[in-house]
Amino acid sequence: MRSFATVKKTRQLNHDTFLLCLKSEKIASCAEAGQFVNLKCCDGLDAYLRRPISIHSVNRECNTFDIVFQVRGKGTSLLSRIRPGDEIDVIGPLGRGFTLDHSHRHIVVAGGGIGIFPLFQLLKDHTAAKKTAVLGFRSKDFVVLEDEFKKHSTELLIATDDGSYGIKGFVTDVLEKIIQKEKPDMVYFCGPEVMMKTGVKLLQKYNIPCEVSLEQRMGCGIGACLVCVCKTRKDNDWDYSRICADGPVFKGEDIIFD
Amino acid sequence: MKKNINLEVNIAGLSLKNPVIAASGTFGFGREYSKFFDLNLLGGISVKGLTLKPRKGNPPPRIAETPGGILNSVGLQNPGVHAFIENEIPFLRQYNTAIIANASGNTVEEYVEMTEILSDADIDAIELNLSCPNVKEGCMTFGSSSRGVLEVVNKVKKVARKPLIVKLTPNVTDIVEIAKAAEDAGADAVSLINTLLGMAIDVKTRRPILANITGGLSGPCVKPIALRMVYQVSQSVKIPVIGMGGISNGIDAVEFFLAGASAVMVGTAGFVNPMAWVETVEGIKEYMTENGIEDVKELTGGLIAD
C-alpha cells in the first residue's frame, strides 16, 4: 500500500489550487471514486505528518491518477512546488469510497469549494443516463475545472456565494429546485460541513438517499490511531466512526452533524 | 566473519524475541498495520489503552501537527476490556509476538478490577496506564504523585498474575521519584514516557486546534526529554525500564538502550512511516553488526559518561 509515485504533470488551477497527475500502477489499478491517498509532502521533520488528499480522477489505461489540493499550510505549500519527474511517498488508495448503484438513472453530485474534486471520478464511473453536477464556489475567481465537469455530466450548474458567476446562492438551494422539478435516485455530497448538514436534511424531507464525504485532521490514515472521528448513529445511541477507515464516505442518514 | 546476533530480552518475566514493541495508542489492536508488515517481526504489541467499559473518547479534532511531532487528544476511545478479550486477543494470538494489555481506570477499584480480568486473559503482560493526559479522571491524576502511584500499584500488584509494567507520565516535577514509588509498590518494570501535555492554537480563528484544548505531545520533538528521563530513571531503579518518546529508527532505539532502557516502544513514527517498527528492529541489528555486538542486552546502560 505504500509506494512511490512519479509526478507526471502539475497544473495550477487558480491562485491557490493545484492539480498533480501521479503515476502509480498500484494505486491507479484499484482506486475507486471517493477514496484518498496519504502522502508525504517532504523528507525530514518539516510537515511531519502525511497529508490525506482525495483522488480526483483515475486514468486506468495510463496508470495515473490526479489529486487536487488547496494550499493551506506548510505541507500543501511544499507540495505545490513539486515538479514533473519528482517522486512522492504515497500510501493508498485508502478509505471507503462512494457507492455506485448502476440501476440509478438520475444522480446528482453536489460539491462545494475543494469538496468538488472527489465527485469527479464518481461522475466518470457512474453509468446513470442523467448525471447532474451542482458545484458551489465562493466567487468567480474560485471556479475551476468547469469544462472537465461539463464533459462528464449531463447537466452542470454552478453557484457562487456572491453571484459573480452562474447562479447566486448556495448549492443546496439549487439542489432543492432540481428535486422539485424531478426527483433524482441518489445524491452525493462533498463540501463544507454546513452544506452537507443542510443537504442531508433537505433530502430526508424528500426521501432521497444520499452519501456524504467527510474531512477531518488525520493521523495514521489507516484506522489505527482513532484521531479522525465523526459522530455516527448506532442503534439508539451514537458512536465515533473513523473517517479514514470507515469513511470518508458515509450514508447521509448515519452522520450526526453537530 | 558474521557473528550471530541475539535480540532477545526478558523484562521481568516477559520474554520478547526482540526489544521493539508497538506503543499503546498508535497501533490499535494490530489489525491495520498487519496489512503493511508481518506482526511476527515485532517483539511485542502494547494494545490501545483499555478501560473497564467501552469509551467513546473526546470530540474531534483530536490531532494537531507541531514542529517535529503531533499533539493528540483521543481520550482513550476503546471497546472495553471484555470486547478486547473476546474479539482482539484471538486475532493477536495468530502471531508470535507478546501481547501487552494497556489498562486504565477512573478509580483505584477499577484498576484492580481491570488487573484481575486481564490476569485471567491470554496476554503476556499488563501495562498500567497511570499517564494518559487526555482524560479527566484516573490515569495522570494517579500517575503524577508518588502517593497516587504507590496506592494504585500496591493494590494492583496484590491481584496481578502477569508481569506488571507501570507507564509513567513526564508531566511531573521529578519522574525519578515517581518511578521509585512504582518500584517500591511492586512494579515489575516501568515504561516511559507517555506524552507531554501541550497545546496548539489557530491564530486565524483564535481557537485551540484540539477540541479538548490540550493534548499529548509525541514524535521526534520529545526525544531529548524522553532520553533524559529514561537515563535518570534507569540510574535510580533496579527494575527494567522500557524507553519511548520520539523513536523513529534503530539509532534512536540504541540511544535509549545506552541511556538504560532494556526495550523500546515505537509509536508516532509509524503514522509517517508504517514500516518504522520493522525498520527499527533492522536498524538495531545493523548497529550491532557494525559495532561487533552480539547481544542487545550489552547495550543497556552502556553510556560512557565520565
Interface residues (C-beta under 8 A of the other chain):
Chain A: M1 R2 K40 L45 A47 Y48 L49 R50 I91 Q216 R217 M218 G219 C220 G221 I222 G223 A224 C225 L226 V227 C228 V229 C230 D239 Y240 A245
Chain B: G25 T26 F27 G28 R31 E32 Y33 K35 F36 K48 K56 G57 P60 P61 R62 I63 A64 E65 T66 P67 G68 G69 I70 N72 V74 Q77 I209 G219 P220 C221 G270 F271 V272 P274 M275
